[in-house]
Amino acid sequence: MTMTNITILSKQPPGGRCTLYIRYAKAISRHMGVDSQVKYCESDEKDAGTPPALLIGETRIEPADGVIVSPEDLIKGLSSRFRSDKLIELHRILDAVQEQLMEEWSNE
């Protein structure tokens, strides 16, 4: 396993996508045993990047749909760093994280 860390660039307070990405990072940390951190920054900080963003190592994960990072985007970003059997289980966990947050949003 390659050493990996997850960084979330978030607005303060976190909005919808930032909240989702923070929850993704927590799930990845628990399941894969990697460190994660949340970095709160302003939208106009050029050197830090623009929130919301999710970085694996130094690589920003770009959403395939151009809007929201999905479990599939994360698995693709992690595929060179972890065994496929671990990623299959992680994909299921990330789907559940996304589904739970969508439920919470629909109940607001």
C-alpha positions as CSV (number, residue, x, y, z in Angstrom):
1,M,0.0,0.0,0.0
2,T,1.3,3.4,-0.9
3,M,1.1,6.0,1.8
4,T,-1.9,8.2,1.2
5,N,-3.6,11.1,2.8
6,I,-6.9,12.7,2.1
7,T,-7.4,16.5,2.3
8,I,-10.7,18.2,2.0
9,L,-10.8,21.9,1.1
10,S,-13.9,23.2,2.7
11,K,-15.8,26.5,3.1
12,Q,-16.6,27.4,6.7
13,P,-19.3,26.5,7.5
14,P,-19.3,23.5,5.2
15,G,-22.1,23.4,2.6
16,G,-23.6,20.4,0.9
17,R,-20.7,19.2,-1.2
18,C,-18.1,20.1,1.5
19,T,-20.2,18.0,4.0
20,L,-20.3,15.1,1.6
21,Y,-16.6,15.2,0.9
22,I,-15.8,15.4,4.7
23,R,-17.9,12.3,5.2
24,Y,-16.3,10.5,2.3
25,A,-12.9,11.3,3.8
26,K,-13.9,10.0,7.3
27,A,-15.1,6.7,5.7
28,I,-11.9,6.3,3.6
29,S,-9.9,7.0,6.7
30,R,-11.7,4.4,8.8
31,H,-11.8,1.7,6.1
32,M,-8.4,2.2,4.5
33,G,-6.4,3.4,7.6
34,V,-5.2,6.7,6.0
35,D,-5.0,10.1,7.5
36,S,-7.5,12.8,6.5
37,Q,-7.7,16.4,7.3
38,V,-10.1,19.3,6.6
39,K,-8.6,22.6,5.5
40,Y,-11.0,25.5,5.8
41,C,-10.2,28.2,3.2
42,E,-11.8,31.0,1.4
43,S,-13.1,30.6,-2.1
44,D,-10.5,33.0,-3.5
45,E,-7.3,31.5,-2.0
46,K,-5.4,30.7,-5.2
47,D,-2.6,28.7,-3.6
48,A,-4.9,26.4,-1.5
49,G,-7.3,25.7,-4.3
50,T,-11.0,26.4,-4.5
51,P,-13.4,24.7,-2.1
52,P,-15.1,22.3,-2.2
53,A,-12.3,19.9,-3.3
54,L,-11.1,16.5,-2.3
55,L,-7.5,15.6,-2.7
56,I,-5.9,12.2,-2.6
57,G,-2.3,12.9,-1.8
58,E,-1.6,16.0,-4.0
59,T,-4.1,15.0,-6.7
60,R,-7.4,16.8,-6.8
61,I,-10.2,14.4,-7.6
62,E,-12.2,15.8,-10.5
63,P,-15.9,14.9,-10.6
64,A,-16.8,12.9,-13.8
65,D,-20.1,14.8,-14.0
66,G,-18.3,18.1,-13.5
67,V,-20.2,18.9,-10.3
68,I,-20.0,16.4,-7.4
69,V,-17.3,13.8,-6.7
70,S,-18.9,10.4,-6.7
71,P,-17.9,7.1,-5.1
72,E,-16.7,6.0,-8.5
73,D,-14.5,9.0,-8.9
74,L,-12.9,8.2,-5.5
75,I,-12.4,4.6,-6.3
76,K,-10.7,5.5,-9.6
77,G,-8.5,8.0,-7.7
78,L,-7.5,5.3,-5.2
79,S,-7.1,2.4,-7.6
80,S,-3.4,2.7,-8.0
81,R,-2.8,2.9,-4.2
82,F,-4.9,0.0,-2.8
83,R,-5.8,-3.6,-3.6
84,S,-9.0,-4.1,-5.6
85,D,-10.6,-6.3,-2.9
86,K,-10.4,-3.4,-0.4
87,L,-11.7,-1.0,-3.0
88,I,-14.8,-3.1,-3.7
89,E,-15.8,-2.9,0.0
90,L,-14.9,0.8,0.1
91,H,-17.1,1.5,-2.9
92,R,-20.1,0.0,-1.1
93,I,-19.3,2.1,2.0
94,L,-19.0,5.3,0.0
95,D,-22.3,4.6,-1.8
96,A,-23.9,4.3,1.6
97,V,-22.4,7.6,2.8
98,Q,-23.7,9.3,-0.3
99,E,-27.2,7.7,0.0
100,Q,-27.4,8.7,3.7
101,L,-26.6,12.3,3.0
102,M,-29.1,12.5,0.1
103,E,-31.8,11.2,2.5
104,E,-30.9,13.8,5.0
105,W,-31.1,16.5,2.4
106,S,-34.5,15.3,1.2
107,N,-35.9,15.4,4.7
108,E,-34.9,19.0,5.4
